[in-house]
Amino acid sequence: MSTPAKIPEITRFLDAIDAKSGIDLQDAFANEVLEHGGTYPDRKAATEGFCLFELQLHGIYVCGVSEISVITQWADEARAIAHNTPPLRATDGRPDCPYNGQGVA
């Protein structure tokens, strides 16, 4: 899992890939791994019959059945980490609600 020190890197990269898709998105991930370390799916592996793809970048590790699926999983997990805010406990936003957002029993 990511450490708090990596959150700025994760946020910067998420901003950089925000409008990218297709091969541009894949290339952005490959370049980020080259520049900052990690592992990226070998595109050649898909033609050789391998069926597990792994992506590790900025402390986040995911695996899946395709290059694009691991990119999507990584981005989803990165967004969850980068936007980590404590959950609201009450429907009106008060974190100290004794009923945790539920009505009286």
Rosetta blueprint (number, residue, H / E / L):
1 M L
2 S L
3 T L
4 P H
5 A H
6 K H
7 I H
8 P H
9 E H
10 I H
11 T H
12 R H
13 F H
14 L H
15 D H
16 A H
17 I H
18 D L
19 A L
20 K L
21 S L
22 G H
23 I H
24 D H
25 L H
26 Q H
27 D H
28 A H
29 F H
30 A H
31 N H
32 E H
33 V H
34 L H
35 E H
36 H H
37 G L
38 G L
39 T E
40 Y L
41 P L
42 D L
43 R H
44 K H
45 A H
46 A H
47 T H
48 E L
49 G L
50 F L
51 C L
52 L L
53 F E
54 E E
55 L E
56 Q E
57 L E
58 H L
59 G L
60 I E
61 Y E
62 V E
63 C E
64 G E
65 V L
66 S L
67 E H
68 I H
69 S H
70 V H
71 I H
72 T H
73 Q H
74 W H
75 A H
76 D H
77 E H
78 A H
79 R H
80 A H
81 I H
82 A H
83 H L
84 N L
85 T L
86 P L
87 P L
88 L L
89 R L
90 A L
91 T L
92 D L
93 G L
94 R L
95 P L
96 D L
97 C L
98 P L
99 Y L
100 N L
101 G L
102 Q L
103 G L
104 V L
105 A L
